[in-house]
Amino acid sequence: MDGVLSPRESARFIAENSRDVAVDGAGVRSVAELLLPRASGPELRLEGWKALHELNPKAADEAAVNWVFLVDTLNFSFWSERAERKCLVEYRGRAYSGYWALCAAVNRALDQGIPITSASYYATVTLDQVRHIFRSDTDVSMPLIEERHRILNETGTILLEKFGGSFLTCVRESKKSAQNLLHLVVENFPSYRDVTQFKGKRISFYKRAQILVADTWSVLEGKGDGCFEDISSITMFADYRLPQILAHLGALKYSDELLKKLLKGEMLSYGDEQEVEIRGCSLWCVELIRDCLLELIAKKGEKPNGEINSILLDFYLWDYARDHREDMKGIPFHRTRCIYY
């Protein structure tokens, strides 16, 4: 979009002008060292997206691409007001929370013959149908259900009118460029326009649009229509879980004032200066971790097991954060309720 800094440019500008959040150089290096043993294993491989997550599609076809588009269109705001009371979706003998509850609900609907990944279905789906499809198995509902309904109708209508009802059409129009696909999504689908202001500049994070590109690359296994030559230009996906783990690992530092706010559970509005600093500095932090990790790999005289990029670091750190939730009580995630992440 015209006059808007890219996510990477935005992150650098925010990190250089941030008051309450700082990237810690020693912490960046320690996280890179933590990741170094993983560089030769499956955790930092493109294949891990399918191999390590049972709910993700295993095929690399049009139906799988449409699944990815539907899920990332709804990939926002899963955090619970209280840790002990969560939205849970039971699927095939397991209870899922957070983002995975969304994926489980989509797969449950498909198993029941509901064509939830079809644009012609969700362009006209009713609020009651959406409530049923994304129903929780606890008394805590999935947040922002009315917004999810509105966005499904809007996005489905646009996909039908402009792209014949298939996200694969968008992917093919991007001509194997991650940046082309990112801009195609942001320009055509309003709910993906994760843009705000910071110190007089228009900045972007495009969290959901970037993760959509990354998941498309992953589901297509980096081959055929998903062989994006510029995939390394995609940054991490600035959400609420990544900043928390980066702060826990010492790569991000919060001011006392901000930390007190987070510990009290105070809400930060989307576009609030401190909220922008948390997201921007975490994005820049992952860029620096990636650079440092590549240096460490080169010093060892080794070659990484495939491309190491910010997408794969994000995937790994997000899973790491989920696995270490109990360790992170001292640094809570920031609370922002919005459709962008």
N, C-alpha and C positions, 0 to 999 in steps of 0.2 A: 504494500500500500504506500502511496506517495507520502513523503515527508516523515515516515516512521522508521526508526532505527531497527535493524534486524535484531533477533534475539541475542546474537553474540555481541554486536555493537552496543546494544542496550545494557547487557550485563557488564561489559567493560566500563561504560560510562557510569553506571550505578556504583560499581565497586570503587571507582576513583572518587566518587562524591558522597559516599555513604557516611552517616554519622553514628548509627547505632549497631551496625553489623560490619565486621571486618573479616577478610580472608587471611588466615594465619599460615605463613610460609612453611613453618616447621610442621604444622598439622597437615598441610597439603602433602609434604614429603612422607609423613608417617602413613597416610592413607595409601599413597602410591606403593609404599613398601608392603602394606597389608595385602594389596592387590597383586603384587608381583608373582607370588606362587600360583595365583589363579590364571595368569596369562597363558599358561600352556595347557590348561584344563578346559573342561566343557563349560564352566560357569561364564567365561568371557568369549564364548563362541556364538555365532548366529544360530547354530542348531539348538542352543539351549532354550530358545523361546518355545519350541515345540516339545523338546525332550524333557524339560524340567517342570512344565506346567500342564497338568492333565486336562484343564478346561479349554485350552487353546485348540483351534482346529488343527488336525494333522494333515489335511489335504492342502494342495497349493492350487486351488481352482477358483472360479468366479464366485461360487457360493461361500468359500472361505474369505475371500476379499470383501464380500458384502457383509459377512459376520463381523469382520474387523471394523468396517465403516460404522455399522450400527452401534457396536460396543464403544468405540471412541467418540461417537456423537453423544453418548450418555456418560462418558468417563469423567465425572466431576462429583465432588462433595459427598464423600461417603463417611466422614468422621462422625463419631457419636458424641452427643452432649455429655454422656457419662460412660466411662470405660466399661462399667459392669452391665450396661444395658445397650445391646447392639441389635441392629438389623441382621438377621441370619437367614440364609437360604439353604435348605437341606436338598442335596442332590446326590443320588446314587450312594446313599449311606454316609455322606459327609456333610457337615455344616460349614458354610462359607460366610465370611464377613467382608466388609469393605468392597473394594473393586471386584473381588472374586465372587461376592454375592451377586453382583450384576451379571457376570459371565455365567454363573450357575443358573440364574433366573432365565437368561436367554436360551441356554441349552435345555433347560426344563421345558420351556415353551415349545421349542422346536421338536422335542421328543413327543409332546402332546399334540403335534400337528398344527400348531399356531405358526403361521409364516412370518414371524417377527422380523426376520432379516430382509424381507421383501419390501421395497419402497412403496409399492402399490398398496400394501397392507398398512404400513405405519404412517403413510401420508394422511390416512383417514381414520386411524385408530382412535377410539374414544378414551376419555379420561378413566372411565370405569374399567375398560379393558387393560389400560396401562397399570392401574392399581392392582388388577388381578395378576397380570404377567409378572410384575415385580413385587408381588406380595412377600412379606417376611414370615418366617416361621416362629417369630417372637412377636411381642406386642409393640415392638419398635419398627416403624415403617422406614422405608428408604427415603432419605431426605429429598426435598425439592421435587416431589412427584408431579406437581402441576407444571413446573418448568420442563421436566423431562417430556411430559405429554406435548406441550407447546412446541418444543424443539423437534420432536419426532415428526409432528405434522408439517412443520416448516421445512425441515431437511428432506423429508420424503417427497414433498411437492416439488422442490427445486431439483432433486435428483431425477424425478420423472420428466420434468419439463426441459431440463438442459442436457441430461446425460443418459436418456433412455432407461432410467431406473436402475442403472448398474454403476457402482463405484469403479468397476474395472475400466469403464469408458474414460473416467478421469485419469486413472493410472496410465492408460495408453496415450492419452492426450499430452501427458507430461514428457513423453519421449525420453524415458529413462533418466530423468533429472529429478532428484529429491527436491531441489529448490523450485522447479517448475510446478511440481505437485503441491508443495506447500502453498505457493501463491495462488494456484488454482482453487484450492480448498478455502483459503482465507477470503479470496475475492468473491466466491460464489455462495458460501454458507455463513450467514451472519453470526451464528453462535460460536464459531471458531475464532472470532476476531478479538483475541486476547491482547488488547492495546490500551495503554493508559498514559498518564503524564508523570514526568519526574524532572524536577528542577528545570522547567521550561522546554523540555524535549518530549516528543512523542516516542514512547518506547513500547516494545512488544516482547512477549514471551512465547506466544503461540503454543502453549503447552499441549493442548489437545490436537492441534494441527500437526505439530512435530511428532507426537507419539503415533498419530495416524500414519504418517509417512514411515516411521520406524517399524510399526506393526505390519504394514503392507510389505515392506522389505523383508521382514521376518517370515511372514506367512508364505510369501513367494520364494523364500530361501535364497534371496539375492540373485535369482535367475530369471531369465525371460523378461516379462514386463516389469519385474521387480529388481532388475539389475541396474540400480541407480549408481551412475559413475561418480556422483558427488555426495554420496551418503555421509561422508565424514563431515560435511558442512552442517549437519543437524546437531543441535546441542542437546544437553539434558533437558528434562521436562520439569519445569519449575512448579513444584506442588508443595504440599505441607509435610510429607514424609521425608523427602530427601534433605531439606534443610535441617531437620531434627537429627538425622544420623550424622550429617557432616559436623554439626555442632557437638554432638556426643563424642565424635572421634577427634575433636580439637582442630578441625580444618576451618571452621567458622567460629567467630567469637561474637557474642552479643553484649551490648552495654548492660550495666546493672539495671538501668531504667526499663529496658526492653525485657530483660529476663524476668523482672518482677511482674510485669504485665502478663507475660506468658504463664508464669506460675500461678497467677490469680485466675487464669482462664479468660482474660479479657478478649473480646472480639476485636479483630482488626478489619476494617472495611477494605474491600477490593480497591486498589489505587491509593490507599493510605501510604504515606511516605515510609513508615517502618515495614509495612507489608511488602512494598516494592523492593526495599533494601534486602529483606530476607530472601526473596525470590531471585533478585538480580545477583546478589553475592553468591548464592548457592550455585547458580548457573556458571558464573565465572570461576568459582572454586573447582567445579568438575572439569572445566577446560584446562585449568592448571594441573590438576591431578593427572589428567590424560597425558599432557606434555611431559610431566615428571615420570610417569610410568614408562612412556616410550623411551625416555633417556635411560632409565634403569635397565630396561630390556636390552638396549643397545650396548650399555656398559658391560653387561654379562656376555655379550657376543652372541646372544640368542636371537632367533626370529620368533615373533609372536605367532601363535597358532591361528592364523587368519588376521583380519584387520581388527585393530583395537581402536574403537571410537567412543565418543561420549554416549551414544545410545547404549552400547553394551555395558559401559560403566554404570549408567543409570539403572538398567535392568538389574545388575548385580547388587548395587547398593540399596535399591528399593526392597529386594528380597532379604538382604542382610538386615535392613531396618525392621522388617516384619519378624524375623527370627530373633531379634535382640530387643524386642519391645520392653521386656521387663527391666533391662539394664538402663533404659533411657528416661526413667522417671524424673531425674534431676533437670532434664531439658525437654519440656513439653513441646509438641508441635504448635504452630500458630493457628489460631482459629479464624478462618475467613470462610463465609458461606457464599459461594457464587457458582456460576455455571462454567467458569473457565478452568477450574482444577479441583 
